Amino acid sequence: MAAGSRVCPSCRALNAADDARCHRCAERLPGPWGTAARELVGAVAGAGAPATTLVVGFCLIVYLGMGVGDGSGLYRGGGLGAEALRWGALMAGAVRVEPWRYLSAVFVHLGILHAAFNLLALHRIGGGVERAVGSARFLVAFGVTGVLGFVASDLWYGPRLFTAGASGAIFGLGGVRVGWLLVARDPAWKQAAIELTLYAVIATLLLPRVNDTAHVVGGLAGVGCGALFGRERRGPGRDRAARVLAAAVALASVGSVLLAQRSPYWQVARQAEIDRGLR
């Protein structure tokens, strides 16, 4: 056996340095260059959570794009929300014709405090969840819980609906942690639930117009995802399926934001802002 060891990127099992495949999941292990590349990406992404960093970065790109389009540098909201609609915010009338806004709205934030609070929480909560369940399952849970939270918001708020933000998905990730620990019968689930509750209280106190429906439904959906991940019998086939689903979520996320750029709703709202002297 060659000296040293390496970790399988799929299941995190420890293998001998000269193993071609993982002894646990049978996935092919990357060679020296592949391992070095993964380590470099991990170092840049931070603490082994590249998908979390990717999502935070995409949210920042969207937010900065809103600021550039709004002419304010850092988007502060106001007006009729034309710029928020341009990047994918959820509005009752628009979502009936453009259902992909259930996903695009996850990456839109309605002001600097909203963006800063959510992205800091996403970095803190998401990193731990990603390290526990893996990057692919993290992305799937983020997308699923974010969308379900906004679908529930649409049903609850009806014609009054105008919302955006990653908080429903963040509650979903917190729920994943709770569900994961519950299945493992780890008493730490109580602490995880308390932390999630405290986050909800702080968000309510600091942020205007908090979408409690997205928080509750996203969190409950996350508990279900976490329990499913905890009970899942991992294997190469299921890991590949998770990666395919994660890739689909990533592509759909980018696509939904791009589709919002071509939507007529934000253009109508922008013209109304100009007519009212708001621009």
WOCORBEL-V477509 format. One record per residue. NEAR is the number of other ideal C-beta (glycine too) atoms within 12 Angstrom. Layout:
BEGIN
<<NEAR> <NEAR>>
END
This chain:
BEGIN
<<9> <12> <8> <14> <18> <28> <26> <29> <28> <30> <28> <22> <21> <16> <29> <19> <17> <15> <25> <17> <20> <27> <18> <20> <26> <21> <27> <18> <29> <23> <15> <15> <10> <15> <21> <14> <16> <24> <19> <13> <21> <24> <15> <16> <25> <21> <17> <27> <33> <32> <40> <40> <28> <31> <41> <35> <22> <34> <44> <28> <23> <41> <41> <24> <29> <42> <26> <17> <26> <32> <18> <20> <14> <24> <36> <22> <32> <20> <29> <27> <36> <36> <41> <46> <44> <39> <43> <50> <47> <46> <38> <24> <21> <36> <35> <17> <14> <28> <20> <30> <41> <41> <42> <44> <46> <51> <53> <46> <44> <41> <30> <23> <25> <35> <36> <23> <29> <45> <33> <26> <39> <43> <30> <25> <42> <46> <31> <28> <45> <40> <26> <33> <41> <34> <38> <32> <40> <45> <42> <41> <50> <52> <43> <39> <48> <54> <37> <35> <44> <48> <29> <31> <39> <32> <18> <21> <23> <16> <14> <16> <30> <32> <45> <50> <48> <52> <52> <50> <52> <47> <50> <47> <57> <46> <46> <47> <46> <40> <37> <37> <30> <27> <23> <20> <13> <18> <13> <18> <26> <16> <16> <33> <26> <17> <27> <38> <21> <17> <33> <29> <16> <20> <31> <18> <13> <20> <30> <16> <25> <28> <41> <24> <29> <44> <43> <28> <32> <45> <41> <29> <37> <47> <34> <26> <43> <41> <26> <25> <37> <26> <17> <24> <13> <27> <17> <20> <16> <24> <31> <19> <18> <31> <25> <17> <26> <31> <20> <20> <35> <28> <18> <29> <39> <26> <19> <36> <36> <21> <26> <41> <24> <19> <30> <19> <34> <34> <21> <20> <29> <26> <17> <19> <24> <15> <14> <14> <8> <19> <19>>
END
